[in-house]
Amino acid sequence: MNFDYTYIIFCGAIIFEPVTILTNFFIAAFSIFAFYKIQQYNVPLAKHWAFFFLMIGLSSAVGSLAHGAHYQLGVGFLKTTVFLMHSISLIAIYFCFKAASLYHSIIHKKTNNKFVTLFVVIWIIVLLILTFIQNNFLLIKIHAGIVLTYSLIIHIINYKKPGSANIAWGIVISFLSIVVHSLKLSLSEWFNYKDISHVFMLICLICMLQGVTKILKVNYPLPSSQ
């Protein structure tokens, strides 16, 4: 993990990268809100999307610990939090894949391929092992890009369906987050590439929640909205 050593002193403690922690906090807070909002639809599609948002939120929260502490609590603490952040991100990628795959099956009235799901689960386990060994965020970005591309294609195919356009645009915005983070495009040390990518990610999540909510309202209306 690349660190930019901006910091503030709060109650005698040094807190590194406060802006990055703040943007991570907004992502975590919104993701938890999205989780509870989607959970009210008690169907498999809603559960996949809800856990996608929850995992994104948990990953951001753990990431805040890593950014804020740096090496102050020891190398072991930093490596553990970074690994957890990466691992939870991989789990989020899995739920994103499951949601897109299930949605495609529902729209086209097809049976969800269990072998593909099993392959994805095995591959994520392999990635978790590689992430543990290498502790490299690049693996996450590559496979996040692959899964997001798959989800983008699914929702472009169904672009005219309510909600699909929102999700598709959300994914397009998420690619901007990946580009900014990869190229390290920064405005200043106090608002660097990590902060900018987090802003794009938050906008992405807002768009995706709008899309998911529309899809669920149309296909699984709650009793109060019938």
C-alpha positions as CSV (number, residue, x, y, z in Angstrom):
1,M,0.0,0.0,0.0
2,N,1.3,3.4,-0.9
3,F,1.1,6.0,1.8
4,D,1.1,9.8,1.6
5,Y,2.2,11.0,5.0
6,T,-0.3,13.8,5.7
7,Y,-1.5,13.7,9.3
8,I,-3.3,15.4,12.1
9,I,-2.8,15.1,15.8
10,F,-6.0,14.2,17.7
11,C,-6.0,13.8,21.5
12,G,-2.3,13.3,21.4
13,A,-2.5,10.6,18.7
14,I,-1.1,10.9,15.2
15,I,-3.8,10.1,12.6
16,F,-2.3,9.7,9.1
17,E,-4.2,10.5,5.9
18,P,-7.3,12.1,7.5
19,V,-9.0,12.9,4.2
20,T,-8.6,9.3,3.0
21,I,-10.1,8.2,6.3
22,L,-13.0,10.6,5.9
23,T,-13.8,9.5,2.3
24,N,-13.6,5.9,3.4
25,F,-16.0,6.7,6.2
26,F,-18.5,8.1,3.8
27,I,-18.3,5.0,1.6
28,A,-18.7,2.7,4.7
29,A,-21.7,4.7,6.0
30,F,-23.5,4.8,2.7
31,S,-22.8,1.1,2.0
32,I,-24.3,0.1,5.4
33,F,-27.3,2.3,4.6
34,A,-27.7,0.6,1.2
35,F,-27.4,-2.8,2.9
36,Y,-30.3,-2.2,5.2
37,K,-32.4,-0.5,2.5
38,I,-32.0,-3.5,0.1
39,Q,-32.4,-6.1,2.9
40,Q,-36.1,-5.3,3.1
41,Y,-36.6,-7.3,-0.1
42,N,-36.3,-10.8,1.1
43,V,-35.3,-12.4,-2.2
44,P,-31.9,-13.9,-3.4
45,L,-31.2,-11.1,-5.8
46,A,-31.6,-8.5,-3.0
47,K,-29.4,-10.6,-0.7
48,H,-26.5,-10.7,-3.3
49,W,-26.7,-6.9,-3.8
50,A,-27.1,-6.2,-0.1
51,F,-24.0,-8.2,0.8
52,F,-22.1,-6.6,-2.0
53,F,-22.7,-3.2,-0.4
54,L,-22.0,-4.5,3.1
55,M,-18.6,-6.0,2.0
56,I,-17.7,-2.7,0.3
57,G,-18.5,-0.9,3.5
58,L,-16.5,-3.3,5.7
59,S,-13.6,-3.1,3.4
60,S,-13.6,0.7,3.5
61,A,-13.9,0.6,7.3
62,V,-10.9,-1.7,7.6
63,G,-9.0,0.4,5.1
64,S,-9.5,3.4,7.3
65,L,-7.7,1.6,10.1
66,A,-4.7,0.8,7.9
67,H,-4.5,4.4,6.5
68,G,-4.9,6.0,9.9
69,A,-2.4,3.8,11.9
70,H,0.2,3.1,9.3
71,Y,3.1,1.5,11.1
72,Q,2.3,3.0,14.5
73,L,0.8,-0.3,15.8
74,G,3.4,-2.5,14.2
75,V,4.1,-4.1,10.8
76,G,1.9,-7.1,11.8
77,F,-1.2,-4.9,12.4
78,L,-0.7,-3.1,9.1
79,K,-0.3,-6.2,7.1
80,T,-3.3,-7.9,8.7
81,T,-5.6,-4.9,8.1
82,V,-4.4,-4.5,4.5
83,F,-5.0,-8.3,3.9
84,L,-8.5,-8.1,5.5
85,M,-9.3,-5.1,3.3
86,H,-8.2,-6.9,0.2
87,S,-10.0,-10.1,1.2
88,I,-13.3,-8.4,1.9
89,S,-13.0,-6.6,-1.4
90,L,-12.7,-10.0,-3.1
91,I,-15.8,-11.2,-1.4
92,A,-17.6,-8.1,-2.6
93,I,-16.5,-8.9,-6.1
94,Y,-18.1,-12.3,-5.7
95,F,-21.5,-10.9,-4.7
96,C,-21.4,-8.4,-7.6
97,F,-20.9,-11.3,-9.9
98,K,-23.7,-13.4,-8.3
99,A,-26.1,-10.4,-8.5
100,A,-25.4,-9.8,-12.2
101,S,-25.5,-13.5,-13.0
102,L,-28.8,-14.1,-11.2
103,Y,-30.4,-11.0,-12.7
104,H,-29.5,-12.2,-16.2
105,S,-31.0,-15.6,-15.4
106,I,-34.2,-14.0,-14.1
107,I,-34.7,-11.7,-17.0
108,H,-34.1,-14.4,-19.6
109,K,-35.7,-17.1,-17.5
110,K,-32.7,-19.3,-17.5
111,T,-31.2,-21.6,-14.8
112,N,-28.3,-20.2,-13.0
113,N,-25.1,-22.2,-13.9
114,K,-23.9,-23.8,-10.7
115,F,-20.6,-24.8,-12.3
116,V,-19.7,-21.3,-13.2
117,T,-20.5,-20.2,-9.6
118,L,-18.3,-23.0,-8.3
119,F,-15.5,-22.0,-10.5
120,V,-15.7,-18.4,-9.4
121,V,-15.7,-19.5,-5.7
122,I,-12.6,-21.6,-6.2
123,W,-10.9,-18.8,-8.1
124,I,-11.6,-16.3,-5.3
125,I,-10.1,-18.7,-2.8
126,V,-7.0,-18.9,-5.0
127,L,-6.9,-15.1,-5.2
128,L,-7.2,-14.9,-1.4
129,I,-4.2,-17.1,-1.1
130,L,-2.2,-15.1,-3.6
131,T,-3.3,-11.8,-1.9
132,F,-2.1,-13.2,1.4
133,I,1.3,-14.1,-0.1
134,Q,1.8,-11.0,-2.2
135,N,-0.3,-8.5,-0.3
136,N,-0.8,-6.6,-3.6
137,F,-3.8,-4.4,-4.4
138,L,-3.2,-4.9,-8.1
139,L,-4.8,-8.3,-8.1
140,I,-8.0,-6.8,-6.6
141,K,-8.1,-4.0,-9.2
142,I,-7.6,-6.5,-12.1
143,H,-10.4,-8.9,-11.0
144,A,-12.7,-6.1,-9.9
145,G,-12.3,-4.7,-13.4
146,I,-13.2,-8.1,-14.9
147,V,-16.3,-8.6,-12.8
148,L,-17.4,-5.0,-13.3
149,T,-17.1,-5.5,-17.0
150,Y,-19.2,-8.6,-16.9
151,S,-21.8,-6.8,-14.8
152,L,-21.7,-3.8,-17.2
153,I,-22.3,-6.0,-20.2
154,I,-25.3,-7.7,-18.4
155,H,-26.9,-4.4,-17.6
156,I,-26.2,-2.9,-21.1
157,I,-27.9,-5.9,-22.6
158,N,-30.9,-5.1,-20.4
159,Y,-30.4,-1.3,-20.6
160,K,-34.1,-0.6,-21.2
161,K,-35.2,-2.5,-18.1
162,P,-35.9,-0.2,-15.1
163,G,-32.7,0.2,-13.0
164,S,-30.2,-1.4,-15.5
165,A,-29.1,2.0,-16.8
166,N,-28.3,3.3,-13.3
167,I,-26.2,0.3,-12.6
168,A,-24.4,0.5,-15.9
169,W,-23.6,4.2,-15.4
170,G,-22.5,3.4,-11.9
171,I,-20.1,0.8,-13.2
172,V,-18.7,3.2,-15.8
173,I,-18.0,5.7,-13.0
174,S,-16.3,3.0,-11.0
175,F,-13.8,2.5,-13.8
176,L,-12.8,6.2,-13.3
177,S,-12.0,5.3,-9.7
178,I,-9.7,2.4,-10.9
179,V,-8.0,4.7,-13.5
180,V,-7.4,7.5,-11.0
181,H,-6.0,5.1,-8.4
182,S,-3.8,3.3,-11.0
183,L,-2.4,6.4,-12.5
184,K,-2.2,8.2,-9.1
185,L,-3.9,11.3,-10.3
186,S,-3.8,13.8,-7.5
187,L,-4.8,17.4,-6.9
188,S,-2.6,17.8,-3.8
189,E,-1.1,15.7,-1.0
190,W,-4.3,16.5,1.0
191,F,-6.6,15.4,-1.8
192,N,-4.7,12.7,-3.6
193,Y,-5.5,9.9,-5.9
194,K,-6.9,7.8,-3.1
195,D,-9.3,10.5,-2.0
196,I,-10.4,11.2,-5.6
197,S,-11.0,7.5,-6.3
198,H,-13.1,7.3,-3.2
199,V,-15.3,10.1,-4.4
200,F,-15.8,8.4,-7.7
201,M,-16.6,5.1,-5.8
202,L,-19.2,6.9,-3.7
203,I,-20.9,8.3,-6.7
204,C,-20.8,4.8,-8.3
205,L,-22.4,3.3,-5.3
206,I,-25.2,5.9,-5.2
207,C,-26.0,5.2,-8.9
208,M,-25.9,1.4,-8.3
209,L,-28.2,1.7,-5.3
210,Q,-30.7,3.7,-7.4
211,G,-30.6,1.0,-10.0
212,V,-30.9,-2.0,-7.6
213,T,-33.8,-0.3,-5.9
214,K,-35.6,0.2,-9.2
215,I,-35.1,-3.4,-10.2
216,L,-36.3,-4.7,-6.9
217,K,-39.4,-2.4,-6.8
218,V,-40.5,-3.5,-10.3
219,N,-39.9,-7.2,-9.8
220,Y,-40.5,-7.7,-6.1
221,P,-42.8,-4.9,-4.9
222,L,-43.2,-4.6,-1.1
223,P,-46.7,-5.1,0.3
224,S,-46.9,-1.4,1.2
225,S,-46.2,-0.4,-2.4
226,Q,-48.7,-2.7,-4.0
